[in-house]
Amino acid sequence: MNKLGIDAGATFIKLAYEEHGNFHYKRYPIEEADSLFNWIKMVSPHADVVLTGGGAGGLKRNYFPDAEVIDEFSAAAAGVKILHQIPEPFLLISIGTGTSILHVEKGTAERVSGTAMGGGTFLGLGKLLTGKTVYKDLVDLAVKGDRKKADLLVSDVYDGQDQAPLLGELSASNFAKAFNDEINESAKMAALVNMIAETIYLLVIAGSAQQKLPMAFIGAGASNPALRKQLEMYAEMFDFKSIFIENGEYSGAVGALYF
């Protein structure tokens, strides 16, 4: 292991390296940076380190003073091209703590839109809605939940009408039925996941009115099965091609490794 790519986000530090032609990945909560540094010192103290992500400056200052730091959007786009052969141009949707939407063409990644909704929203609002803090517990609730018990849909507003101006599965109002105390936790989490997915797609559509580019999804949020299901539903609804990159949450680290 002669070189390491490290992507320091707001929640996790992701690491990628290659041995014998295979990629290897590790992930640490941001507050466990000491553990990551100690592991690197133990297994490969002389490895070159390339950093990216919002926390790269802190890691360089505190742990890796000789490390090179590269732009996180460029690193993510480069990593996606390594992990999956996708022709340019395409939209790269990175769902981390928040969400960034990048336009990738001719090797250049430009942020065209984004939202503060993402994995951090899922965890934070998930706790407020259910009292639960374990990620898997929140995902399990969302997977089995029925968001129609909490969301007011267009089909609810235009019940029985054939001339509704919007698709019936779209939300007329997120959580509009949630004033009912009998709505269970799983319905709340399903509605939360849909609100995040729907917001992302509204931004994609607004930025892609002239050209429906294929979309590549990366980030820890994209591996949430409940969120992925809703994202796939909207992709089919609006006729977008969507690709969920395997190990996509490590795209930035992989891109840093080979940038």
MIBABA-9560 format. One record per residue (C-alpha): residue in three letters; x negated, y, z. Coordinates in pm, whole numbers. Example, Ala and Ser with C-alpha at 12.3 -4.5 7.8 and 13.67 -1.06 7.14 Angstrom:
2
<node><aa>Ala</aa><px>-1230</px><py>-450</py><pz>780</pz></node>
<node><aa>Ser</aa><px>-1367</px><py>-106</py><pz>714</pz></node>
END
This chain:
259
<node><aa>Met</aa><px>0</px><py>0</py><pz>0</pz></node>
<node><aa>Asn</aa><px>-204</px><py>292</py><pz>-132</pz></node>
<node><aa>Lys</aa><px>74</px><py>549</py><pz>-172</pz></node>
<node><aa>Leu</aa><px>400</px><py>633</py><pz>2</pz></node>
<node><aa>Gly</aa><px>695</px><py>841</py><pz>-112</pz></node>
<node><aa>Ile</aa><px>896</px><py>997</py><pz>172</pz></node>
<node><aa>Asp</aa><px>1227</px><py>1180</py><pz>143</pz></node>
<node><aa>Ala</aa><px>1315</px><py>1369</py><pz>462</pz></node>
<node><aa>Gly</aa><px>1682</px><py>1459</py><pz>471</pz></node>
<node><aa>Ala</aa><px>1897</px><py>1621</py><pz>738</pz></node>
<node><aa>Thr</aa><px>1995</px><py>1286</py><pz>890</pz></node>
<node><aa>Phe</aa><px>1746</px><py>1020</py><pz>774</pz></node>
<node><aa>Ile</aa><px>1388</px><py>986</py><pz>659</pz></node>
<node><aa>Lys</aa><px>1365</px><py>745</py><pz>363</pz></node>
<node><aa>Leu</aa><px>1039</px><py>581</py><pz>263</pz></node>
<node><aa>Ala</aa><px>947</px><py>388</py><pz>-53</pz></node>
<node><aa>Tyr</aa><px>632</px><py>203</py><pz>-152</pz></node>
<node><aa>Glu</aa><px>534</px><py>-63</py><pz>-401</pz></node>
<node><aa>Glu</aa><px>353</px><py>-391</py><pz>-341</pz></node>
<node><aa>His</aa><px>294</px><py>-666</py><pz>-595</pz></node>
<node><aa>Gly</aa><px>530</px><py>-504</py><pz>-844</pz></node>
<node><aa>Asn</aa><px>823</px><py>-478</py><pz>-602</pz></node>
<node><aa>Phe</aa><px>972</px><py>-176</py><pz>-428</pz></node>
<node><aa>His</aa><px>1005</px><py>-178</py><pz>-51</pz></node>
<node><aa>Tyr</aa><px>1219</px><py>62</py><pz>148</pz></node>
<node><aa>Lys</aa><px>1243</px><py>179</py><pz>507</pz></node>
<node><aa>Arg</aa><px>1479</px><py>425</py><pz>674</pz></node>
<node><aa>Tyr</aa><px>1447</px><py>608</py><pz>1005</pz></node>
<node><aa>Pro</aa><px>1681</px><py>854</py><pz>1178</pz></node>
<node><aa>Ile</aa><px>1523</px><py>1199</py><pz>1161</pz></node>
<node><aa>Glu</aa><px>1471</px><py>1199</py><pz>1537</pz></node>
<node><aa>Glu</aa><px>1252</px><py>887</py><pz>1507</pz></node>
<node><aa>Ala</aa><px>982</px><py>1051</py><pz>1295</pz></node>
<node><aa>Asp</aa><px>723</px><py>949</py><pz>1556</pz></node>
<node><aa>Ser</aa><px>807</px><py>581</py><pz>1497</pz></node>
<node><aa>Leu</aa><px>764</px><py>623</py><pz>1122</pz></node>
<node><aa>Phe</aa><px>429</px><py>796</py><pz>1165</pz></node>
<node><aa>Asn</aa><px>304</px><py>526</py><pz>1405</pz></node>
<node><aa>Trp</aa><px>411</px><py>251</py><pz>1163</pz></node>
<node><aa>Ile</aa><px>221</px><py>415</py><pz>877</pz></node>
<node><aa>Lys</aa><px>-88</px><py>460</py><pz>1094</pz></node>
<node><aa>Met</aa><px>-75</px><py>93</py><pz>1185</pz></node>
<node><aa>Val</aa><px>-20</px><py>-63</py><pz>840</pz></node>
<node><aa>Ser</aa><px>-182</px><py>184</py><pz>600</pz></node>
<node><aa>Pro</aa><px>-361</px><py>475</py><pz>771</pz></node>
<node><aa>His</aa><px>-534</px><py>594</py><pz>452</pz></node>
<node><aa>Ala</aa><px>-236</px><py>587</py><pz>215</pz></node>
<node><aa>Asp</aa><px>-161</px><py>897</py><pz>10</pz></node>
<node><aa>Val</aa><px>171</px><py>1052</py><pz>111</pz></node>
<node><aa>Val</aa><px>402</px><py>1254</py><pz>-113</pz></node>
<node><aa>Leu</aa><px>692</px><py>1432</py><pz>58</pz></node>
<node><aa>Thr</aa><px>1026</px><py>1567</py><pz>-62</pz></node>
<node><aa>Gly</aa><px>1355</px><py>1675</py><pz>91</pz></node>
<node><aa>Gly</aa><px>1467</px><py>1950</py><pz>326</pz></node>
<node><aa>Gly</aa><px>1259</px><py>1813</py><pz>614</pz></node>
<node><aa>Ala</aa><px>939</px><py>1774</py><pz>411</pz></node>
<node><aa>Gly</aa><px>786</px><py>2092</py><pz>550</pz></node>
<node><aa>Gly</aa><px>827</px><py>1973</py><pz>907</pz></node>
<node><aa>Leu</aa><px>677</px><py>1632</py><pz>832</pz></node>
<node><aa>Lys</aa><px>380</px><py>1793</py><pz>659</pz></node>
<node><aa>Arg</aa><px>323</px><py>2035</py><pz>946</pz></node>
<node><aa>Asn</aa><px>358</px><py>1777</py><pz>1224</pz></node>
<node><aa>Tyr</aa><px>234</px><py>1450</py><pz>1073</pz></node>
<node><aa>Phe</aa><px>94</px><py>1467</py><pz>719</pz></node>
<node><aa>Pro</aa><px>-106</px><py>1790</py><pz>671</pz></node>
<node><aa>Asp</aa><px>-271</px><py>1664</py><pz>350</pz></node>
<node><aa>Ala</aa><px>52</px><py>1546</py><pz>186</pz></node>
<node><aa>Glu</aa><px>181</px><py>1692</py><pz>-139</pz></node>
<node><aa>Val</aa><px>537</px><py>1832</py><pz>-127</pz></node>
<node><aa>Ile</aa><px>758</px><py>1823</py><pz>-437</pz></node>
<node><aa>Asp</aa><px>1103</px><py>1959</py><pz>-520</pz></node>
<node><aa>Glu</aa><px>1379</px><py>1727</py><pz>-394</pz></node>
<node><aa>Phe</aa><px>1605</px><py>1760</py><pz>-700</pz></node>
<node><aa>Ser</aa><px>1321</px><py>1676</py><pz>-937</pz></node>
<node><aa>Ala</aa><px>1221</px><py>1382</py><pz>-717</pz></node>
<node><aa>Ala</aa><px>1576</px><py>1247</py><pz>-704</pz></node>
<node><aa>Ala</aa><px>1620</px><py>1269</py><pz>-1081</pz></node>
<node><aa>Ala</aa><px>1283</px><py>1101</py><pz>-1142</pz></node>
<node><aa>Gly</aa><px>1370</px><py>825</py><pz>-896</pz></node>
<node><aa>Val</aa><px>1704</px><py>755</py><pz>-1063</pz></node>
<node><aa>Lys</aa><px>1533</px><py>717</py><pz>-1401</pz></node>
<node><aa>Ile</aa><px>1298</px><py>460</py><pz>-1246</pz></node>
<node><aa>Leu</aa><px>1570</px><py>266</py><pz>-1064</pz></node>
<node><aa>His</aa><px>1820</px><py>266</py><pz>-1353</pz></node>
<node><aa>Gln</aa><px>1782</px><py>329</py><pz>-1725</pz></node>
<node><aa>Ile</aa><px>2041</px><py>600</py><pz>-1783</pz></node>
<node><aa>Pro</aa><px>2026</px><py>818</py><pz>-2096</pz></node>
<node><aa>Glu</aa><px>2010</px><py>1193</py><pz>-2060</pz></node>
<node><aa>Pro</aa><px>2193</px><py>1419</py><pz>-2020</pz></node>
<node><aa>Phe</aa><px>2387</px><py>1305</py><pz>-1715</pz></node>
<node><aa>Leu</aa><px>2524</px><py>1437</py><pz>-1388</pz></node>
<node><aa>Leu</aa><px>2350</px><py>1325</py><pz>-1072</pz></node>
<node><aa>Ile</aa><px>2574</px><py>1335</py><pz>-767</pz></node>
<node><aa>Ser</aa><px>2373</px><py>1306</py><pz>-448</pz></node>
<node><aa>Ile</aa><px>2595</px><py>1235</py><pz>-147</pz></node>
<node><aa>Gly</aa><px>2387</px><py>1278</py><pz>164</pz></node>
<node><aa>Thr</aa><px>2483</px><py>1483</py><pz>467</pz></node>
<node><aa>Gly</aa><px>2638</px><py>1720</py><pz>212</pz></node>
<node><aa>Thr</aa><px>2674</px><py>1677</py><pz>-165</pz></node>
<node><aa>Ser</aa><px>2475</px><py>1823</py><pz>-455</pz></node>
<node><aa>Ile</aa><px>2573</px><py>1794</py><pz>-821</pz></node>
<node><aa>Leu</aa><px>2277</px><py>1813</py><pz>-1061</pz></node>
<node><aa>His</aa><px>2262</px><py>1837</py><pz>-1438</pz></node>
<node><aa>Val</aa><px>1973</px><py>1624</py><pz>-1562</pz></node>
<node><aa>Glu</aa><px>1839</px><py>1680</py><pz>-1914</pz></node>
<node><aa>Lys</aa><px>1493</px><py>1657</py><pz>-2071</pz></node>
<node><aa>Gly</aa><px>1344</px><py>1556</py><pz>-1738</pz></node>
<node><aa>Thr</aa><px>1474</px><py>1867</py><pz>-1561</pz></node>
<node><aa>Ala</aa><px>1727</px><py>1862</py><pz>-1278</pz></node>
<node><aa>Glu</aa><px>1935</px><py>2176</py><pz>-1222</pz></node>
<node><aa>Arg</aa><px>2184</px><py>2208</py><pz>-939</pz></node>
<node><aa>Val</aa><px>2512</px><py>2318</py><pz>-1094</pz></node>
<node><aa>Ser</aa><px>2745</px><py>2274</py><pz>-798</pz></node>
<node><aa>Gly</aa><px>2786</px><py>2114</py><pz>-460</pz></node>
<node><aa>Thr</aa><px>2987</px><py>2103</py><pz>-142</pz></node>
<node><aa>Ala</aa><px>2923</px><py>2086</py><pz>230</pz></node>
<node><aa>Met</aa><px>3141</px><py>1775</py><pz>236</pz></node>
<node><aa>Gly</aa><px>2948</px><py>1449</py><pz>248</pz></node>
<node><aa>Gly</aa><px>2823</px><py>1188</py><pz>491</pz></node>
<node><aa>Gly</aa><px>2796</px><py>1440</py><pz>771</pz></node>
<node><aa>Thr</aa><px>3163</px><py>1528</py><pz>721</pz></node>
<node><aa>Phe</aa><px>3257</px><py>1161</py><pz>732</pz></node>
<node><aa>Leu</aa><px>3078</px><py>1111</py><pz>1065</pz></node>
<node><aa>Gly</aa><px>3172</px><py>1443</py><pz>1225</pz></node>
<node><aa>Leu</aa><px>3539</px><py>1455</py><pz>1134</pz></node>
<node><aa>Gly</aa><px>3557</px><py>1079</py><pz>1184</pz></node>
<node><aa>Lys</aa><px>3463</px><py>1130</py><pz>1548</pz></node>
<node><aa>Leu</aa><px>3714</px><py>1413</py><pz>1591</pz></node>
<node><aa>Leu</aa><px>3992</px><py>1207</py><pz>1431</pz></node>
<node><aa>Thr</aa><px>3927</px><py>874</py><pz>1603</pz></node>
<node><aa>Gly</aa><px>3680</px><py>928</py><pz>1887</pz></node>
<node><aa>Lys</aa><px>3450</px><py>668</py><pz>1729</pz></node>
<node><aa>Thr</aa><px>3083</px><py>738</py><pz>1656</pz></node>
<node><aa>Val</aa><px>2956</px><py>413</py><pz>1501</pz></node>
<node><aa>Tyr</aa><px>2930</px><py>445</py><pz>1123</pz></node>
<node><aa>Lys</aa><px>3040</px><py>86</py><pz>1050</pz></node>
<node><aa>Asp</aa><px>3350</px><py>123</py><pz>1268</pz></node>
<node><aa>Leu</aa><px>3454</px><py>434</py><pz>1078</pz></node>
<node><aa>Val</aa><px>3393</px><py>266</py><pz>742</pz></node>
<node><aa>Asp</aa><px>3597</px><py>-40</py><pz>846</pz></node>
<node><aa>Leu</aa><px>3888</px><py>184</py><pz>942</pz></node>
<node><aa>Ala</aa><px>3872</px><py>373</py><pz>612</pz></node>
<node><aa>Val</aa><px>3857</px><py>52</py><pz>405</pz></node>
<node><aa>Lys</aa><px>4177</px><py>-88</py><pz>553</pz></node>
<node><aa>Gly</aa><px>4364</px><py>241</py><pz>582</pz></node>
<node><aa>Asp</aa><px>4645</px><py>379</py><pz>366</pz></node>
<node><aa>Arg</aa><px>4586</px><py>748</py><pz>301</pz></node>
<node><aa>Lys</aa><px>4944</px><py>791</py><pz>173</pz></node>
<node><aa>Lys</aa><px>5055</px><py>785</py><pz>537</pz></node>
<node><aa>Ala</aa><px>4855</px><py>1102</py><pz>605</pz></node>
<node><aa>Asp</aa><px>4827</px><py>1282</py><pz>268</pz></node>
<node><aa>Leu</aa><px>5111</px><py>1453</py><pz>86</pz></node>
<node><aa>Leu</aa><px>5077</px><py>1340</py><pz>-277</pz></node>
<node><aa>Val</aa><px>5195</px><py>1511</py><pz>-592</pz></node>
<node><aa>Ser</aa><px>5429</px><py>1215</py><pz>-638</pz></node>
<node><aa>Asp</aa><px>5588</px><py>1296</py><pz>-299</pz></node>
<node><aa>Val</aa><px>5657</px><py>1655</py><pz>-402</pz></node>
<node><aa>Tyr</aa><px>5794</px><py>1561</py><pz>-745</pz></node>
<node><aa>Asp</aa><px>5976</px><py>1247</py><pz>-634</pz></node>
<node><aa>Gly</aa><px>6172</px><py>1097</py><pz>-919</pz></node>
<node><aa>Gln</aa><px>6071</px><py>1363</py><pz>-1171</pz></node>
<node><aa>Asp</aa><px>5907</px><py>1266</py><pz>-1499</pz></node>
<node><aa>Gln</aa><px>5763</px><py>1611</py><pz>-1571</pz></node>
<node><aa>Ala</aa><px>5527</px><py>1660</py><pz>-1276</pz></node>
<node><aa>Pro</aa><px>5247</px><py>1900</py><pz>-1380</pz></node>
<node><aa>Leu</aa><px>4975</px><py>1688</py><pz>-1216</pz></node>
<node><aa>Leu</aa><px>4896</px><py>1320</py><pz>-1176</pz></node>
<node><aa>Gly</aa><px>5101</px><py>1165</py><pz>-897</pz></node>
<node><aa>Glu</aa><px>4801</px><py>1015</py><pz>-712</pz></node>
<node><aa>Leu</aa><px>4641</px><py>1357</py><pz>-659</pz></node>
<node><aa>Ser</aa><px>4682</px><py>1522</py><pz>-321</pz></node>
<node><aa>Ala</aa><px>4931</px><py>1805</py><pz>-300</pz></node>
<node><aa>Ser</aa><px>4798</px><py>1869</py><pz>49</pz></node>
<node><aa>Asn</aa><px>4535</px><py>1676</py><pz>245</pz></node>
<node><aa>Phe</aa><px>4655</px><py>1553</py><pz>586</pz></node>
<node><aa>Ala</aa><px>4993</px><py>1727</py><pz>545</pz></node>
<node><aa>Lys</aa><px>5171</px><py>1429</py><pz>704</pz></node>
<node><aa>Ala</aa><px>4925</px><py>1406</py><pz>994</pz></node>
<node><aa>Phe</aa><px>5143</px><py>1611</py><pz>1230</pz></node>
<node><aa>Asn</aa><px>5314</px><py>1277</py><pz>1297</pz></node>
<node><aa>Asp</aa><px>5147</px><py>1135</py><pz>1608</pz></node>
<node><aa>Glu</aa><px>5229</px><py>780</py><pz>1493</pz></node>
<node><aa>Ile</aa><px>4976</px><py>792</py><pz>1208</pz></node>
<node><aa>Asn</aa><px>4705</px><py>541</py><pz>1292</pz></node>
<node><aa>Glu</aa><px>4327</px><py>586</py><pz>1287</pz></node>
<node><aa>Ser</aa><px>4278</px><py>385</py><pz>969</pz></node>
<node><aa>Ala</aa><px>4518</px><py>613</py><pz>775</pz></node>
<node><aa>Lys</aa><px>4332</px><py>917</py><pz>907</pz></node>
<node><aa>Met</aa><px>3995</px><py>779</py><pz>793</pz></node>
<node><aa>Ala</aa><px>4132</px><py>677</py><pz>453</pz></node>
<node><aa>Ala</aa><px>4265</px><py>1031</py><pz>408</pz></node>
<node><aa>Leu</aa><px>3929</px><py>1176</py><pz>513</pz></node>
<node><aa>Val</aa><px>3742</px><py>963</py><pz>260</pz></node>
<node><aa>Asn</aa><px>3983</px><py>1066</py><pz>-12</pz></node>
<node><aa>Met</aa><px>3944</px><py>1435</py><pz>74</pz></node>
<node><aa>Ile</aa><px>3567</px><py>1407</py><pz>32</pz></node>
<node><aa>Ala</aa><px>3596</px><py>1211</py><pz>-297</pz></node>
<node><aa>Glu</aa><px>3864</px><py>1439</py><pz>-439</pz></node>
<node><aa>Thr</aa><px>3662</px><py>1752</py><pz>-357</pz></node>
<node><aa>Ile</aa><px>3356</px><py>1610</py><pz>-531</pz></node>
<node><aa>Tyr</aa><px>3555</px><py>1530</py><pz>-845</pz></node>
<node><aa>Leu</aa><px>3723</px><py>1868</py><pz>-859</pz></node>
<node><aa>Leu</aa><px>3376</px><py>2025</py><pz>-860</pz></node>
<node><aa>Val</aa><px>3255</px><py>1781</py><pz>-1127</pz></node>
<node><aa>Ile</aa><px>3554</px><py>1857</py><pz>-1348</pz></node>
<node><aa>Ala</aa><px>3512</px><py>2232</py><pz>-1303</pz></node>
<node><aa>Gly</aa><px>3150</px><py>2208</py><pz>-1412</pz></node>
<node><aa>Ser</aa><px>3210</px><py>1963</py><pz>-1698</pz></node>
<node><aa>Ala</aa><px>3506</px><py>2109</py><pz>-1878</pz></node>
<node><aa>Gln</aa><px>3330</px><py>2110</py><pz>-2215</pz></node>
<node><aa>Gln</aa><px>3142</px><py>1781</py><pz>-2192</pz></node>
<node><aa>Lys</aa><px>3221</px><py>1466</py><pz>-1995</pz></node>
<node><aa>Leu</aa><px>2877</px><py>1351</py><pz>-1897</pz></node>
<node><aa>Pro</aa><px>2817</px><py>1014</py><pz>-1731</pz></node>
<node><aa>Met</aa><px>2772</px><py>1038</py><pz>-1356</pz></node>
<node><aa>Ala</aa><px>2506</px><py>867</py><pz>-1146</pz></node>
<node><aa>Phe</aa><px>2583</px><py>848</py><pz>-774</pz></node>
<node><aa>Ile</aa><px>2306</px><py>829</py><pz>-516</pz></node>
<node><aa>Gly</aa><px>2265</px><py>893</py><pz>-144</pz></node>
<node><aa>Ala</aa><px>2378</px><py>711</py><pz>167</pz></node>
<node><aa>Gly</aa><px>2733</px><py>840</py><pz>118</pz></node>
<node><aa>Ala</aa><px>2760</px><py>668</py><pz>-219</pz></node>
<node><aa>Ser</aa><px>2704</px><py>331</py><pz>-49</pz></node>
<node><aa>Asn</aa><px>3009</px><py>381</py><pz>174</pz></node>
<node><aa>Pro</aa><px>3253</px><py>123</py><pz>25</pz></node>
<node><aa>Ala</aa><px>3564</px><py>325</py><pz>113</pz></node>
<node><aa>Leu</aa><px>3424</px><py>642</py><pz>-46</pz></node>
<node><aa>Arg</aa><px>3298</px><py>450</py><pz>-347</pz></node>
<node><aa>Lys</aa><px>3645</px><py>304</py><pz>-407</pz></node>
<node><aa>Gln</aa><px>3799</px><py>652</py><pz>-419</pz></node>
<node><aa>Leu</aa><px>3520</px><py>789</py><pz>-638</pz></node>
<node><aa>Glu</aa><px>3573</px><py>503</py><pz>-883</pz></node>
<node><aa>Met</aa><px>3946</px><py>567</py><pz>-883</pz></node>
<node><aa>Tyr</aa><px>3898</px><py>931</py><pz>-978</pz></node>
<node><aa>Ala</aa><px>3640</px><py>842</py><pz>-1242</pz></node>
<node><aa>Glu</aa><px>3893</px><py>613</py><pz>-1407</pz></node>
<node><aa>Met</aa><px>4172</px><py>868</py><pz>-1365</pz></node>
<node><aa>Phe</aa><px>3975</px><py>1144</py><pz>-1538</pz></node>
<node><aa>Asp</aa><px>3793</px><py>917</py><pz>-1784</pz></node>
<node><aa>Phe</aa><px>3438</px><py>967</py><pz>-1656</pz></node>
<node><aa>Lys</aa><px>3171</px><py>699</py><pz>-1671</pz></node>
<node><aa>Ser</aa><px>3031</px><py>641</py><pz>-1322</pz></node>
<node><aa>Ile</aa><px>2718</px><py>449</py><pz>-1221</pz></node>
<node><aa>Phe</aa><px>2634</px><py>371</py><pz>-860</pz></node>
<node><aa>Ile</aa><px>2256</px><py>334</py><pz>-846</pz></node>
<node><aa>Glu</aa><px>2134</px><py>32</py><pz>-651</pz></node>
<node><aa>Asn</aa><px>1918</px><py>157</py><pz>-362</pz></node>
<node><aa>Gly</aa><px>2016</px><py>505</py><pz>-478</pz></node>
<node><aa>Glu</aa><px>1969</px><py>659</py><pz>-135</pz></node>
<node><aa>Tyr</aa><px>1594</px><py>603</py><pz>-188</pz></node>
<node><aa>Ser</aa><px>1584</px><py>784</py><pz>-524</pz></node>
<node><aa>Gly</aa><px>1405</px><py>1083</py><pz>-379</pz></node>
<node><aa>Ala</aa><px>1143</px><py>866</py><pz>-212</pz></node>
<node><aa>Val</aa><px>1089</px><py>663</py><pz>-529</pz></node>
<node><aa>Gly</aa><px>1064</px><py>979</py><pz>-736</pz></node>
<node><aa>Ala</aa><px>806</px><py>1121</py><pz>-493</pz></node>
<node><aa>Leu</aa><px>610</px><py>798</py><pz>-517</pz></node>
<node><aa>Tyr</aa><px>571</px><py>830</py><pz>-894</pz></node>
<node><aa>Phe</aa><px>611</px><py>1201</py><pz>-954</pz></node>
END
